Each structure stands twice: as C-alpha cells, then as structure tokens.
C-alpha cells in the first residue's frame, strides 16, 4: 500500500514539503527551495529571517577559520550567536541547521566560501 511522504519542512510559499535526502541519505531541505551565495570573501548578510543553513563549501582555505552566525545584521555578530566555526580547510561541510534571525557569514582571512540555505 503506497504511503504519503513524510512532511518535515515548509517551502518558500509556506506549504509543507516532503523530506529530501542527499546521496548519503542525509536529510536536506525541500526540493526547489534552496538558495546559495557563491564566492563569499568578506563579511556578508546572506539572509534575513527564519530558515536553515544547509552546506558551507570552503573553496580556498585561507589562513584563518571563518564563522557563521544567526543574526539579522553584520554589526550584531558576536560569540553568543555563533552557529559554526568554518575550518580553514578546503571541503564541504553539511550543516542542515536552523536559523531564527538571519544568516551572516564571516570568512576567515583569505577564505573563499559558498553557502547554501533556505
């Protein structure tokens, strides 16, 4: 007997969306709702409001680690709203982590990053 998909998130139109898994079987976000910010090299307010940060890709390692913060302004970045320290090692880092206020990315010295989010 066929079953309905499990509904776990809301898409951009606030409708329930089915669970989507990546090639490794890890939970991702609703299909069609993912956005990205490419080649980030400086402090950047990527998104304002509720959402999820899905992945961070470190394209250039740089000489210092970066940060991802859950805050609505670049001026509000602080240790209290840090979600993830971005290693200064080239690679893909899967987060699938909720944000409440906004998504601010602070690349480390010399880092080049790409971020996917909803």
KEKE-3310 file (N, C-alpha, C; in steps of 0.2 Angstrom, whole numbers, plus 5000, padded with zeros to 4 digits):
npx = (5004:5004:5012:5010:5023:5034:5031:5041:5046:5044:5041:5046:5034:5027:5021:5019:5032:5039:5051:5068:5082:5100:5113:5120:5110:5107:5096:5090:5085:5068:5064:5068:5068:5080:5093:5108:5124:5138:5156:5160:5169:5170:5164:5146:5129:5119:5106:5090:5080:5070:5076:5086:5103:5111:5123:5141:5154:5171:5181:5193:5206:5212:5220:5215:5201:5183:5167:5149:5135:5119:5110:5103:5110:5125:5133:5129:5136:5142:5150:5139:5129:5135:5135:5143:5160:5170:5181:5198:5200:5200:5184:5168:5155:5142:5128:5114:5106:5095:5090:5086:5085:5093:5106:5123:5139:5155:5170:5186:5203:5208:5199:5188:5171:5156:5139:5124:5107:5091)
npy = (4994:5011:5025:5041:5054:5059:5074:5087:5100:5117:5125:5140:5146:5143:5131:5114:5103:5088:5076:5077:5068:5067:5060:5053:5049:5058:5070:5084:5099:5105:5101:5113:5124:5129:5141:5150:5157:5163:5162:5170:5182:5191:5199:5195:5198:5186:5181:5187:5183:5168:5152:5139:5134:5125:5119:5123:5127:5127:5135:5141:5139:5149:5158:5158:5152:5154:5161:5157:5165:5167:5180:5196:5207:5213:5220:5214:5203:5191:5181:5175:5172:5163:5150:5141:5137:5139:5129:5132:5124:5116:5110:5102:5106:5099:5106:5108:5116:5125:5143:5158:5172:5177:5175:5177:5177:5176:5176:5168:5175:5177:5167:5159:5156:5146:5146:5137:5138:5140)
npz = (5000:4995:5003:5010:5008:5021:5029:5033:5032:5028:5012:5002:4999:5011:5012:5016:5013:5006:5013:5008:5003:5003:4993:5002:5010:5020:5028:5019:5012:5007:4991:4978:4985:4989:4991:4986:4990:4982:4981:4993:5000:5010:5025:5026:5025:5022:5022:5029:5042:5047:5043:5036:5037:5025:5018:5019:5008:5007:4997:4995:5007:5015:5029:5041:5051:5048:5051:5055:5059:5068:5066:5062:5057:5051:5060:5072:5074:5086:5099:5105:5096:5087:5076:5069:5067:5053:5046:5041:5030:5014:5008:5010:5020:5029:5036:5039:5048:5059:5057:5066:5066:5055:5043:5044:5036:5040:5032:5035:5036:5020:5015:5004:5001:4998:5001:5005:5007:5015)
capx = (5000:5008:5011:5012:5029:5034:5032:5046:5048:5040:5045:5046:5027:5024:5017:5023:5036:5042:5058:5073:5088:5106:5116:5122:5104:5106:5091:5091:5079:5063:5067:5066:5068:5087:5097:5115:5128:5144:5162:5160:5176:5170:5158:5141:5122:5116:5098:5087:5074:5070:5077:5091:5109:5112:5130:5146:5159:5177:5184:5200:5207:5214:5225:5211:5194:5178:5161:5143:5131:5112:5109:5100:5114:5133:5135:5127:5139:5145:5150:5133:5125:5139:5132:5148:5166:5171:5188:5201:5202:5195:5180:5161:5153:5135:5126:5107:5105:5090:5092:5080:5086:5097:5112:5129:5145:5162:5175:5192:5207:5209:5195:5183:5166:5150:5134:5118:5102:5084)
capy = (5000:5017:5029:5048:5056:5062:5081:5089:5107:5122:5129:5147:5148:5141:5125:5108:5100:5081:5075:5076:5065:5068:5054:5049:5048:5063:5075:5090:5104:5104:5102:5119:5130:5130:5146:5150:5163:5160:5165:5175:5183:5197:5199:5196:5196:5182:5180:5189:5179:5161:5147:5134:5134:5118:5117:5128:5124:5131:5134:5142:5138:5155:5157:5158:5150:5159:5160:5158:5167:5168:5187:5199:5212:5211:5223:5211:5196:5190:5174:5172:5170:5159:5143:5136:5139:5137:5127:5134:5118:5115:5104:5103:5105:5099:5108:5107:5119:5131:5150:5161:5179:5179:5171:5181:5173:5180:5172:5169:5179:5173:5161:5160:5151:5146:5144:5135:5139:5141)
capz = (5000:4995:5009:5008:5010:5027:5028:5038:5032:5024:5007:5002:5000:5017:5011:5018:5008:5008:5015:5003:5006:4998:4990:5008:5015:5025:5027:5016:5013:5002:4984:4974:4990:4991:4988:4988:4990:4980:4982:4998:5003:5015:5029:5021:5027:5016:5023:5035:5044:5048:5038:5038:5033:5023:5017:5018:5004:5008:4991:4997:5014:5019:5034:5047:5051:5047:5056:5053:5064:5067:5067:5057:5054:5051:5066:5078:5075:5092:5101:5108:5090:5083:5075:5066:5065:5047:5046:5035:5026:5008:5009:5010:5027:5029:5042:5040:5055:5058:5059:5068:5064:5049:5041:5042:5035:5041:5030:5038:5032:5013:5013:4999:5003:4995:5006:5003:5013:5014)
cpx = (5004:5006:5013:5019:5029:5035:5036:5047:5043:5044:5044:5039:5023:5020:5022:5026:5039:5049:5062:5079:5094:5108:5118:5116:5103:5100:5093:5085:5074:5066:5064:5067:5075:5090:5104:5118:5135:5150:5162:5167:5176:5164:5151:5134:5119:5109:5096:5081:5075:5072:5082:5097:5110:5119:5135:5152:5165:5181:5191:5201:5208:5219:5221:5204:5189:5172:5154:5139:5124:5110:5107:5104:5121:5136:5134:5131:5143:5146:5144:5128:5129:5136:5138:5154:5168:5179:5191:5205:5197:5191:5173:5159:5145:5132:5118:5104:5100:5093:5086:5080:5088:5103:5118:5135:5151:5167:5182:5197:5209:5205:5190:5178:5160:5145:5128:5113:5095:5082)
cpy = (5006:5021:5036:5049:5059:5070:5084:5097:5111:5125:5136:5150:5146:5135:5119:5105:5093:5081:5074:5074:5066:5061:5050:5047:5053:5068:5081:5094:5102:5106:5109:5125:5132:5136:5146:5157:5161:5165:5171:5176:5188:5196:5200:5194:5193:5181:5184:5185:5172:5157:5142:5135:5127:5116:5124:5124:5129:5129:5136:5143:5144:5153:5157:5155:5156:5157:5160:5159:5168:5175:5190:5205:5210:5214:5219:5204:5196:5183:5171:5170:5166:5152:5138:5140:5135:5135:5130:5128:5117:5109:5107:5101:5105:5101:5107:5110:5125:5138:5153:5169:5181:5175:5176:5176:5178:5175:5173:5173:5174:5168:5164:5154:5152:5143:5142:5135:5140:5147)
cpz = (5000:5001:5006:5011:5017:5026:5034:5038:5028:5018:5007:5002:5006:5017:5013:5012:5010:5009:5009:5006:5000:4996:4996:5012:5020:5023:5024:5017:5007:4995:4981:4979:4992:4987:4989:4987:4988:4980:4987:5001:5008:5019:5025:5025:5021:5016:5029:5036:5045:5042:5040:5034:5031:5022:5017:5014:5005:5001:4991:5004:5018:5025:5041:5046:5050:5052:5052:5059:5063:5070:5061:5054:5055:5057:5072:5079:5082:5094:5103:5102:5085:5082:5073:5065:5059:5047:5040:5032:5020:5009:5009:5017:5027:5036:5044:5046:5054:5060:5061:5066:5057:5048:5039:5042:5036:5039:5034:5033:5025:5011:5008:5000:4999:5000:5003:5009:5010:5018)
residu = (UNK:UNK:UNK:UNK:UNK:UNK:UNK:UNK:UNK:UNK:UNK:UNK:UNK:UNK:UNK:UNK:UNK:UNK:UNK:UNK:UNK:UNK:UNK:UNK:UNK:UNK:UNK:UNK:UNK:UNK:UNK:UNK:UNK:UNK:UNK:UNK:UNK:UNK:UNK:UNK:UNK:UNK:UNK:UNK:UNK:UNK:UNK:UNK:UNK:UNK:UNK:UNK:UNK:UNK:UNK:UNK:UNK:UNK:UNK:UNK:UNK:UNK:UNK:UNK:UNK:UNK:UNK:UNK:UNK:UNK:UNK:UNK:UNK:UNK:UNK:UNK:UNK:UNK:UNK:UNK:UNK:UNK:UNK:UNK:UNK:UNK:UNK:UNK:UNK:UNK:UNK:UNK:UNK:UNK:UNK:UNK:UNK:UNK:UNK:UNK:UNK:UNK:UNK:UNK:UNK:UNK:UNK:UNK:UNK:UNK:UNK:UNK:UNK:UNK:UNK:UNK:UNK:UNK)
# end
